[in-house]
Amino acid sequence: FSADGAVFSWGCNDAGRLGVGDMKRRSGPCLIDGLSRDAIGAPVVSIACGLHHSLAVTASGKLYTWGSGLSGQLGDGHRESRSCPVQVKIDPQNDQVAVWSARAGGRAM
């Protein structure tokens, strides 16, 4: 990602793992619009990439995931893949819970 928090991805896009809204492969950097400061309200400060999914943490402590969710690894309560970043609510009853670091594996966060 860039110094101003813009996030880019490229390569294989099976299950939407690039986060750009479709499943087309990319041979060069593409902006992930769903992670822009305008879209989510804060810059991205950390990225973690797994085999089939990725995660982003914002400066305000929000967590976003995208890609394959077939094993529930996106954490959004579904077992579906997402081609655009979705916010993960750590505690739906408490919006003050913040994430500061995230790591991704093959089928786990």
N, CA, C and O atoms as CSV, one atom per row, in Angstrom:
chain,resi,resn,atom,element,x,y,z
A,1,PHE,N,N,0.842,-1.182,0.000
A,1,PHE,CA,C,0.000,0.000,0.000
A,1,PHE,C,C,0.876,1.231,0.000
A,1,PHE,O,O,2.063,1.158,0.319
A,2,SER,N,N,0.294,2.361,-0.357
A,2,SER,CA,C,1.060,3.591,-0.497
A,2,SER,C,C,1.117,4.352,0.832
A,2,SER,O,O,0.432,4.005,1.794
A,3,ALA,N,N,1.942,5.385,0.859
A,3,ALA,CA,C,2.112,6.188,2.076
A,3,ALA,C,C,0.815,6.862,2.515
A,3,ALA,O,O,0.625,7.131,3.701
A,4,ASP,N,N,-0.079,7.138,1.558
A,4,ASP,CA,C,-1.347,7.783,1.930
A,4,ASP,C,C,-2.458,6.778,2.212
A,4,ASP,O,O,-3.613,7.165,2.390
A,5,GLY,N,N,-2.118,5.482,2.255
A,5,GLY,CA,C,-3.075,4.458,2.628
A,5,GLY,C,C,-3.813,3.812,1.474
A,5,GLY,O,O,-4.684,2.977,1.715
A,6,ALA,N,N,-3.508,4.157,0.227
A,6,ALA,CA,C,-4.147,3.504,-0.922
A,6,ALA,C,C,-3.605,2.076,-1.032
A,6,ALA,O,O,-2.413,1.836,-0.842
A,7,VAL,N,N,-4.503,1.132,-1.341
A,7,VAL,CA,C,-4.119,-0.273,-1.401
A,7,VAL,C,C,-4.258,-0.775,-2.834
A,7,VAL,O,O,-5.256,-0.512,-3.505
A,8,PHE,N,N,-3.242,-1.502,-3.290
A,8,PHE,CA,C,-3.209,-2.038,-4.644
A,8,PHE,C,C,-3.024,-3.548,-4.589
A,8,PHE,O,O,-2.467,-4.076,-3.627
A,9,SER,N,N,-3.496,-4.248,-5.634
A,9,SER,CA,C,-3.288,-5.689,-5.722
A,9,SER,C,C,-3.172,-6.083,-7.183
A,9,SER,O,O,-3.581,-5.338,-8.073
A,10,TRP,N,N,-2.606,-7.266,-7.423
A,10,TRP,CA,C,-2.506,-7.809,-8.767
A,10,TRP,C,C,-2.192,-9.288,-8.684
A,10,TRP,O,O,-1.757,-9.781,-7.643
A,11,GLY,N,N,-2.417,-10.004,-9.795
A,11,GLY,CA,C,-2.141,-11.434,-9.853
A,11,GLY,C,C,-3.402,-12.246,-10.039
A,11,GLY,O,O,-4.372,-11.781,-10.637
A,12,CYS,N,N,-3.384,-13.470,-9.520
A,12,CYS,CA,C,-4.524,-14.387,-9.599
A,12,CYS,C,C,-5.690,-13.798,-8.804
A,12,CYS,O,O,-5.500,-13.263,-7.712
A,13,ASN,N,N,-6.881,-13.901,-9.354
A,13,ASN,CA,C,-8.035,-13.291,-8.710
A,13,ASN,C,C,-9.157,-14.302,-8.459
A,13,ASN,O,O,-10.328,-13.925,-8.399
A,14,ASP,N,N,-8.803,-15.587,-8.310
A,14,ASP,CA,C,-9.815,-16.590,-7.988
A,14,ASP,C,C,-10.517,-16.196,-6.692
A,14,ASP,O,O,-9.871,-15.731,-5.752
A,15,ALA,N,N,-11.817,-16.376,-6.639
A,15,ALA,CA,C,-12.645,-16.074,-5.464
A,15,ALA,C,C,-12.587,-14.599,-5.067
A,15,ALA,O,O,-12.941,-14.251,-3.941
A,16,GLY,N,N,-12.146,-13.728,-5.979
A,16,GLY,CA,C,-12.108,-12.299,-5.685
A,16,GLY,C,C,-11.000,-11.882,-4.754
A,16,GLY,O,O,-11.088,-10.834,-4.115
A,17,ARG,N,N,-9.947,-12.693,-4.664
A,17,ARG,CA,C,-8.899,-12.435,-3.672
A,17,ARG,C,C,-8.134,-11.123,-3.869
A,17,ARG,O,O,-7.400,-10.708,-2.973
A,18,LEU,N,N,-8.291,-10.461,-5.024
A,18,LEU,CA,C,-7.636,-9.159,-5.212
A,18,LEU,C,C,-8.446,-8.010,-4.622
A,18,LEU,O,O,-7.901,-6.932,-4.386
A,19,GLY,N,N,-9.738,-8.222,-4.380
A,19,GLY,CA,C,-10.557,-7.192,-3.749
A,19,GLY,C,C,-10.989,-6.058,-4.653
A,19,GLY,O,O,-11.403,-5.002,-4.174
A,20,VAL,N,N,-10.897,-6.268,-5.977
A,20,VAL,CA,C,-11.201,-5.191,-6.919
A,20,VAL,C,C,-12.612,-5.273,-7.501
A,20,VAL,O,O,-12.943,-4.510,-8.410
A,21,GLY,N,N,-13.456,-6.190,-6.992
A,21,GLY,CA,C,-14.849,-6.237,-7.398
A,21,GLY,C,C,-15.191,-7.201,-8.509
A,21,GLY,O,O,-16.346,-7.261,-8.931
A,22,ASP,N,N,-14.224,-7.960,-8.998
A,22,ASP,CA,C,-14.499,-8.951,-10.036
A,22,ASP,C,C,-13.538,-10.125,-9.865
A,22,ASP,O,O,-12.846,-10.209,-8.851
A,23,MET,N,N,-13.486,-11.017,-10.827
A,23,MET,CA,C,-12.644,-12.211,-10.736
A,23,MET,C,C,-11.577,-12.257,-11.837
A,23,MET,O,O,-10.993,-13.312,-12.084
A,24,LYS,N,N,-11.318,-11.116,-12.502
A,24,LYS,CA,C,-10.336,-11.082,-13.587
A,24,LYS,C,C,-8.911,-10.994,-13.039
A,24,LYS,O,O,-8.647,-10.263,-12.084
A,25,ARG,N,N,-8.008,-11.741,-13.648
A,25,ARG,CA,C,-6.595,-11.670,-13.267
A,25,ARG,C,C,-6.026,-10.312,-13.662
A,25,ARG,O,O,-6.450,-9.712,-14.650
A,26,ARG,N,N,-5.074,-9.841,-12.887
A,26,ARG,CA,C,-4.444,-8.550,-13.164
A,26,ARG,C,C,-2.933,-8.737,-13.254
A,26,ARG,O,O,-2.332,-9.377,-12.392
A,27,SER,N,N,-2.317,-8.178,-14.303
A,27,SER,CA,C,-0.872,-8.310,-14.482
A,27,SER,C,C,-0.108,-7.114,-13.932
A,27,SER,O,O,1.122,-7.103,-13.956
A,28,GLY,N,N,-0.820,-6.109,-13.437
A,28,GLY,CA,C,-0.179,-4.939,-12.841
A,28,GLY,C,C,-1.042,-4.399,-11.718
A,28,GLY,O,O,-2.196,-4.803,-11.571
A,29,PRO,N,N,-0.494,-3.486,-10.920
A,29,PRO,CA,C,-1.212,-2.949,-9.757
A,29,PRO,C,C,-2.558,-2.324,-10.114
A,29,PRO,O,O,-2.662,-1.543,-11.059
A,30,CYS,N,N,-3.588,-2.681,-9.343
A,30,CYS,CA,C,-4.936,-2.120,-9.470
A,30,CYS,C,C,-5.360,-1.603,-8.101
A,30,CYS,O,O,-5.185,-2.281,-7.089
A,31,LEU,N,N,-5.908,-0.418,-8.082
A,31,LEU,CA,C,-6.379,0.184,-6.840
A,31,LEU,C,C,-7.591,-0.581,-6.306
A,31,LEU,O,O,-8.508,-0.900,-7.063
A,32,ILE,N,N,-7.597,-0.872,-5.009
A,32,ILE,CA,C,-8.771,-1.472,-4.368
A,32,ILE,C,C,-9.627,-0.312,-3.862
A,32,ILE,O,O,-9.404,0.214,-2.771
A,33,ASP,N,N,-10.612,0.076,-4.677
A,33,ASP,CA,C,-11.455,1.233,-4.357
A,33,ASP,C,C,-12.178,1.095,-3.022
A,33,ASP,O,O,-12.388,2.087,-2.323
A,34,GLY,N,N,-12.560,-0.130,-2.666
A,34,GLY,CA,C,-13.287,-0.355,-1.420
A,34,GLY,C,C,-12.475,-0.097,-0.167
A,34,GLY,O,O,-13.019,-0.112,0.938
A,35,LEU,N,N,-11.177,0.140,-0.323
A,35,LEU,CA,C,-10.321,0.455,0.826
A,35,LEU,C,C,-9.796,1.891,0.782
A,35,LEU,O,O,-8.859,2.234,1.503
A,36,SER,N,N,-10.395,2.723,-0.057
A,36,SER,CA,C,-9.957,4.119,-0.113
A,36,SER,C,C,-10.388,4.838,1.168
A,36,SER,O,O,-11.359,4.447,1.816
A,37,ARG,N,N,-9.669,5.872,1.513
A,37,ARG,CA,C,-10.014,6.651,2.708
A,37,ARG,C,C,-11.445,7.186,2.606
A,37,ARG,O,O,-12.160,7.229,3.606
A,38,ASP,N,N,-11.866,7.595,1.404
A,38,ASP,CA,C,-13.235,8.085,1.223
A,38,ASP,C,C,-14.254,6.984,1.486
A,38,ASP,O,O,-15.320,7.254,2.038
A,39,ALA,N,N,-13.945,5.748,1.100
A,39,ALA,CA,C,-14.891,4.643,1.266
A,39,ALA,C,C,-14.999,4.159,2.703
A,39,ALA,O,O,-16.087,3.793,3.148
A,40,ILE,N,N,-13.881,4.150,3.445
A,40,ILE,CA,C,-13.902,3.557,4.792
A,40,ILE,C,C,-13.584,4.540,5.917
A,40,ILE,O,O,-13.644,4.166,7.088
A,41,GLY,N,N,-13.251,5.779,5.590
A,41,GLY,CA,C,-13.108,6.816,6.608
A,41,GLY,C,C,-11.759,6.933,7.289
A,41,GLY,O,O,-11.572,7.825,8.116
A,42,ALA,N,N,-10.813,6.064,6.970
A,42,ALA,CA,C,-9.483,6.120,7.586
A,42,ALA,C,C,-8.495,5.402,6.667
A,42,ALA,O,O,-8.894,4.518,5.908
A,43,PRO,N,N,-7.235,5.760,6.721
A,43,PRO,CA,C,-6.259,5.077,5.866
A,43,PRO,C,C,-5.942,3.671,6.374
A,43,PRO,O,O,-6.013,3.394,7.571
A,44,VAL,N,N,-5.595,2.804,5.449
A,44,VAL,CA,C,-5.145,1.459,5.796
A,44,VAL,C,C,-3.718,1.563,6.316
A,44,VAL,O,O,-2.885,2.248,5.721
A,45,VAL,N,N,-3.433,0.877,7.436
A,45,VAL,CA,C,-2.101,0.921,8.033
A,45,VAL,C,C,-1.409,-0.432,8.055
A,45,VAL,O,O,-0.210,-0.520,8.321
A,46,SER,N,N,-2.177,-1.500,7.771
A,46,SER,CA,C,-1.595,-2.835,7.806
A,46,SER,C,C,-2.377,-3.750,6.872
A,46,SER,O,O,-3.600,-3.662,6.773
A,47,ILE,N,N,-1.647,-4.635,6.185
A,47,ILE,CA,C,-2.247,-5.608,5.268
A,47,ILE,C,C,-1.695,-6.986,5.621
A,47,ILE,O,O,-0.525,-7.119,5.981
A,48,ALA,N,N,-2.536,-8.006,5.517
A,48,ALA,CA,C,-2.094,-9.398,5.671
A,48,ALA,C,C,-2.715,-10.194,4.529
A,48,ALA,O,O,-3.901,-10.054,4.233
A,49,CYS,N,N,-1.900,-11.029,3.894
A,49,CYS,CA,C,-2.380,-11.817,2.762
A,49,CYS,C,C,-2.245,-13.297,3.061
A,49,CYS,O,O,-1.171,-13.768,3.435
A,50,GLY,N,N,-3.333,-14.029,2.895
A,50,GLY,CA,C,-3.319,-15.480,3.023
A,50,GLY,C,C,-3.276,-16.102,1.641
A,50,GLY,O,O,-3.093,-15.402,0.645
A,51,LEU,N,N,-3.441,-17.396,1.580
A,51,LEU,CA,C,-3.402,-18.104,0.306
A,51,LEU,C,C,-4.551,-17.678,-0.607
A,51,LEU,O,O,-4.355,-17.507,-1.810
A,52,HIS,N,N,-5.756,-17.506,-0.040
A,52,HIS,CA,C,-6.923,-17.180,-0.850
A,52,HIS,C,C,-7.720,-15.988,-0.339
A,52,HIS,O,O,-8.788,-15.695,-0.876
A,53,HIS,N,N,-7.236,-15.301,0.672
A,53,HIS,CA,C,-7.951,-14.150,1.214
A,53,HIS,C,C,-6.954,-13.159,1.796
A,53,HIS,O,O,-5.794,-13.492,2.040
A,54,SER,N,N,-7.428,-11.933,2.015
A,54,SER,CA,C,-6.565,-10.887,2.572
A,54,SER,C,C,-7.329,-10.078,3.603
A,54,SER,O,O,-8.559,-10.114,3.661
A,55,LEU,N,N,-6.575,-9.342,4.421
A,55,LEU,CA,C,-7.153,-8.521,5.479
A,55,LEU,C,C,-6.462,-7.164,5.490
A,55,LEU,O,O,-5.290,-7.052,5.132
A,56,ALA,N,N,-7.184,-6.149,5.898
A,56,ALA,CA,C,-6.616,-4.813,6.049
A,56,ALA,C,C,-7.095,-4.219,7.366
A,56,ALA,O,O,-8.255,-4.382,7.743
A,57,VAL,N,N,-6.200,-3.533,8.060
A,57,VAL,CA,C,-6.526,-2.844,9.305
A,57,VAL,C,C,-6.362,-1.349,9.047
A,57,VAL,O,O,-5.373,-0.922,8.451
A,58,THR,N,N,-7.335,-0.556,9.496
A,58,THR,CA,C,-7.274,0.890,9.301
A,58,THR,C,C,-6.685,1.589,10.526
A,58,THR,O,O,-6.548,0.991,11.593
A,59,ALA,N,N,-6.345,2.844,10.356
A,59,ALA,CA,C,-5.803,3.646,11.456
A,59,ALA,C,C,-6.820,3.787,12.585
A,59,ALA,O,O,-6.436,4.035,13.728
A,60,SER,N,N,-8.101,3.634,12.288
A,60,SER,CA,C,-9.140,3.735,13.321
A,60,SER,C,C,-9.447,2.387,13.966
A,60,SER,O,O,-10.334,2.293,14.815
A,61,GLY,N,N,-8.709,1.331,13.562
A,61,GLY,CA,C,-8.871,0.023,14.188
A,61,GLY,C,C,-9.950,-0.859,13.590
A,61,GLY,O,O,-10.353,-1.844,14.208
A,62,LYS,N,N,-10.424,-0.524,12.397
A,62,LYS,CA,C,-11.427,-1.366,11.743
A,62,LYS,C,C,-10.729,-2.424,10.892
A,62,LYS,O,O,-9.650,-2.187,10.349
A,63,LEU,N,N,-11.364,-3.600,10.784
A,63,LEU,CA,C,-10.815,-4.730,10.049
A,63,LEU,C,C,-11.679,-5.013,8.829
A,63,LEU,O,O,-12.904,-5.094,8.931
A,64,TYR,N,N,-11.034,-5.164,7.674
A,64,TYR,CA,C,-11.717,-5.486,6.422
A,64,TYR,C,C,-11.096,-6.751,5.846
A,64,TYR,O,O,-9.883,-6.947,5.927
A,65,THR,N,N,-11.942,-7.621,5.255
A,65,THR,CA,C,-11.455,-8.852,4.649
A,65,THR,C,C,-12.090,-9.029,3.272
A,65,THR,O,O,-13.140,-8.454,2.982
A,66,TRP,N,N,-11.438,-9.835,2.423
A,66,TRP,CA,C,-11.971,-10.150,1.098
A,66,TRP,C,C,-11.271,-11.386,0.561
A,66,TRP,O,O,-10.221,-11.793,1.058
A,67,GLY,N,N,-11.885,-11.985,-0.485
A,67,GLY,CA,C,-11.352,-13.204,-1.085
A,67,GLY,C,C,-12.221,-14.400,-0.741
A,67,GLY,O,O,-13.425,-14.261,-0.527
A,68,SER,N,N,-11.609,-15.577,-0.687
A,68,SER,CA,C,-12.356,-16.802,-0.412
A,68,SER,C,C,-12.828,-16.842,1.040
A,68,SER,O,O,-12.058,-16.612,1.972
A,69,GLY,N,N,-14.104,-17.139,1.199
A,69,GLY,CA,C,-14.664,-17.261,2.541
A,69,GLY,C,C,-15.296,-18.625,2.767
A,69,GLY,O,O,-16.090,-18.798,3.691
A,70,LEU,N,N,-14.949,-19.591,1.932
A,70,LEU,CA,C,-15.602,-20.900,1.977
A,70,LEU,C,C,-15.436,-21.627,3.299
A,70,LEU,O,O,-16.268,-22.464,3.648
A,71,SER,N,N,-14.383,-21.326,4.038
A,71,SER,CA,C,-14.181,-21.947,5.359
A,71,SER,C,C,-14.533,-20.982,6.485
A,71,SER,O,O,-14.222,-21.249,7.646
A,72,GLY,N,N,-15.171,-19.873,6.162
A,72,GLY,CA,C,-15.529,-18.880,7.168
A,72,GLY,C,C,-14.394,-17.950,7.551
A,72,GLY,O,O,-14.522,-17.183,8.505
A,73,GLN,N,N,-13.277,-18.005,6.820
A,73,GLN,CA,C,-12.084,-17.257,7.208
A,73,GLN,C,C,-12.206,-15.740,7.056
A,73,GLN,O,O,-11.354,-15.010,7.563
A,74,LEU,N,N,-13.235,-15.253,6.377
A,74,LEU,CA,C,-13.378,-13.799,6.265
A,74,LEU,C,C,-13.921,-13.179,7.545
A,74,LEU,O,O,-13.735,-11.987,7.787
A,75,GLY,N,N,-14.588,-13.980,8.362
A,75,GLY,CA,C,-15.059,-13.483,9.651
A,75,GLY,C,C,-16.306,-12.630,9.593
A,75,GLY,O,O,-16.660,-11.977,10.575
A,76,ASP,N,N,-16.981,-12.628,8.445
A,76,ASP,CA,C,-18.181,-11.794,8.323
A,76,ASP,C,C,-19.467,-12.562,8.605
A,76,ASP,O,O,-20.562,-12.063,8.342
A,77,GLY,N,N,-19.337,-13.779,9.141
A,77,GLY,CA,C,-20.502,-14.566,9.501
A,77,GLY,C,C,-21.067,-15.408,8.372
A,77,GLY,O,O,-22.102,-16.052,8.542
A,78,HIS,N,N,-20.404,-15.415,7.222
A,78,HIS,CA,C,-20.872,-16.172,6.062
A,78,HIS,C,C,-19.764,-17.084,5.556
A,78,HIS,O,O,-18.600,-16.918,5.921
A,79,ARG,N,N,-20.118,-18.024,4.733
A,79,ARG,CA,C,-19.151,-18.912,4.076
A,79,ARG,C,C,-19.212,-18.667,2.570
A,79,ARG,O,O,-19.394,-19.591,1.778
A,80,GLU,N,N,-19.056,-17.413,2.203
A,80,GLU,CA,C,-19.091,-16.991,0.807
A,80,GLU,C,C,-17.838,-16.180,0.508
A,80,GLU,O,O,-17.268,-15.538,1.390
A,81,SER,N,N,-17.423,-16.222,-0.752
A,81,SER,CA,C,-16.294,-15.402,-1.170
A,81,SER,C,C,-16.770,-13.978,-1.416
A,81,SER,O,O,-17.928,-13.753,-1.768
A,82,ARG,N,N,-15.880,-13.032,-1.231
A,82,ARG,CA,C,-16.180,-11.611,-1.429
A,82,ARG,C,C,-15.123,-11.009,-2.345
A,82,ARG,O,O,-13.927,-11.123,-2.074
A,83,SER,N,N,-15.559,-10.366,-3.432
A,83,SER,CA,C,-14.604,-9.749,-4.357
A,83,SER,C,C,-14.325,-8.295,-4.002
A,83,SER,O,O,-13.502,-7.645,-4.647
A,84,CYS,N,N,-15.003,-7.782,-2.984
A,84,CYS,CA,C,-14.764,-6.429,-2.461
A,84,CYS,C,C,-14.580,-6.544,-0.950
A,84,CYS,O,O,-15.166,-7.424,-0.321
A,85,PRO,N,N,-13.779,-5.670,-0.370
A,85,PRO,CA,C,-13.581,-5.715,1.084
A,85,PRO,C,C,-14.884,-5.523,1.855
A,85,PRO,O,O,-15.720,-4.694,1.495
A,86,VAL,N,N,-15.042,-6.311,2.929
A,86,VAL,CA,C,-16.181,-6.181,3.837
A,86,VAL,C,C,-15.643,-5.963,5.249
A,86,VAL,O,O,-14.633,-6.549,5.638
A,87,GLN,N,N,-16.326,-5.121,6.002
A,87,GLN,CA,C,-15.891,-4.868,7.375
A,87,GLN,C,C,-16.284,-6.029,8.264
A,87,GLN,O,O,-17.398,-6.543,8.170
A,88,VAL,N,N,-15.380,-6.437,9.115
A,88,VAL,CA,C,-15.636,-7.481,10.099
A,88,VAL,C,C,-15.961,-6.797,11.424
A,88,VAL,O,O,-15.177,-5.994,11.929
A,89,LYS,N,N,-17.112,-7.120,11.970
A,89,LYS,CA,C,-17.518,-6.567,13.269
A,89,LYS,C,C,-17.048,-7.543,14.343
A,89,LYS,O,O,-17.631,-8.615,14.502
A,90,ILE,N,N,-16.006,-7.185,15.074
A,90,ILE,CA,C,-15.461,-8.045,16.116
A,90,ILE,C,C,-16.502,-8.266,17.209
A,90,ILE,O,O,-16.707,-9.395,17.655
A,91,ASP,N,N,-17.149,-7.208,17.634
A,91,ASP,CA,C,-18.220,-7.292,18.626
A,91,ASP,C,C,-19.356,-6.407,18.125
A,91,ASP,O,O,-19.314,-5.191,18.309
A,92,PRO,N,N,-20.382,-7.004,17.487
A,92,PRO,CA,C,-21.471,-6.204,16.919
A,92,PRO,C,C,-22.178,-5.302,17.934
A,92,PRO,O,O,-22.807,-4.317,17.546
A,93,GLN,N,N,-22.084,-5.621,19.208
A,93,GLN,CA,C,-22.729,-4.820,20.246
A,93,GLN,C,C,-21.870,-3.638,20.693
A,93,GLN,O,O,-22.361,-2.722,21.354
A,94,ASN,N,N,-20.585,-3.662,20.330
A,94,ASN,CA,C,-19.660,-2.628,20.810
A,94,ASN,C,C,-18.792,-2.150,19.651
A,94,ASN,O,O,-17.829,-2.820,19.278
A,95,ASP,N,N,-19.126,-1.006,19.085
A,95,ASP,CA,C,-18.386,-0.471,17.937
A,95,ASP,C,C,-17.038,0.123,18.347
A,95,ASP,O,O,-16.288,0.586,17.488
A,96,GLN,N,N,-16.718,0.117,19.644
A,96,GLN,CA,C,-15.468,0.694,20.127
A,96,GLN,C,C,-14.309,-0.301,20.107
A,96,GLN,O,O,-13.166,0.093,20.340
A,97,VAL,N,N,-14.578,-1.599,19.830
A,97,VAL,CA,C,-13.513,-2.593,19.774
A,97,VAL,C,C,-12.643,-2.299,18.558
A,97,VAL,O,O,-13.151,-2.144,17.448
A,98,ALA,N,N,-11.326,-2.222,18.770
A,98,ALA,CA,C,-10.402,-1.890,17.681
A,98,ALA,C,C,-9.404,-3.018,17.457
A,98,ALA,O,O,-8.985,-3.690,18.399
A,99,VAL,N,N,-9.033,-3.214,16.204
A,99,VAL,CA,C,-8.021,-4.196,15.812
A,99,VAL,C,C,-6.755,-3.440,15.478
A,99,VAL,O,O,-6.801,-2.411,14.804
A,100,TRP,N,N,-5.619,-3.945,15.946
A,100,TRP,CA,C,-4.356,-3.264,15.654
A,100,TRP,C,C,-3.429,-4.098,14.792
A,100,TRP,O,O,-2.489,-3.570,14.198
A,101,SER,N,N,-3.685,-5.399,14.717
A,101,SER,CA,C,-2.831,-6.272,13.919
A,101,SER,C,C,-3.642,-7.475,13.473
A,101,SER,O,O,-4.524,-7.933,14.199
A,102,ALA,N,N,-3.353,-7.990,12.285
A,102,ALA,CA,C,-4.035,-9.178,11.778
A,102,ALA,C,C,-3.063,-9.987,10.940
A,102,ALA,O,O,-2.173,-9.428,10.299
A,103,ARG,N,N,-3.228,-11.287,10.944
A,103,ARG,CA,C,-2.421,-12.196,10.125
A,103,ARG,C,C,-3.355,-13.156,9.427
A,103,ARG,O,O,-4.420,-13.475,9.956
A,104,ALA,N,N,-2.981,-13.623,8.250
A,104,ALA,CA,C,-3.819,-14.538,7.485
A,104,ALA,C,C,-3.042,-15.788,7.143
A,104,ALA,O,O,-1.855,-15.731,6.820
A,105,GLY,N,N,-3.731,-16.932,7.218
A,105,GLY,CA,C,-3.143,-18.207,6.824
A,105,GLY,C,C,-3.868,-18.757,5.615
A,105,GLY,O,O,-4.501,-18.003,4.876
A,106,GLY,N,N,-3.786,-20.054,5.402
A,106,GLY,CA,C,-4.464,-20.661,4.267
A,106,GLY,C,C,-5.961,-20.613,4.414
A,106,GLY,O,O,-6.659,-20.231,3.474
A,107,ARG,N,N,-6.481,-20.995,5.580
A,107,ARG,CA,C,-7.917,-20.990,5.808
A,107,ARG,C,C,-8.270,-20.436,7.184
A,107,ARG,O,O,-9.297,-20.793,7.762
A,108,ALA,N,N,-7.428,-19.579,7.691
A,108,ALA,CA,C,-7.685,-19.000,9.016
A,108,ALA,C,C,-7.148,-17.585,9.072
A,108,ALA,O,O,-6.309,-17.188,8.263
A,109,MET,N,N,-7.647,-16.828,10.043
A,109,MET,CA,C,-7.124,-15.488,10.259
A,109,MET,C,C,-6.175,-15.522,11.425
A,109,MET,O,O,-5.609,-14.492,11.791
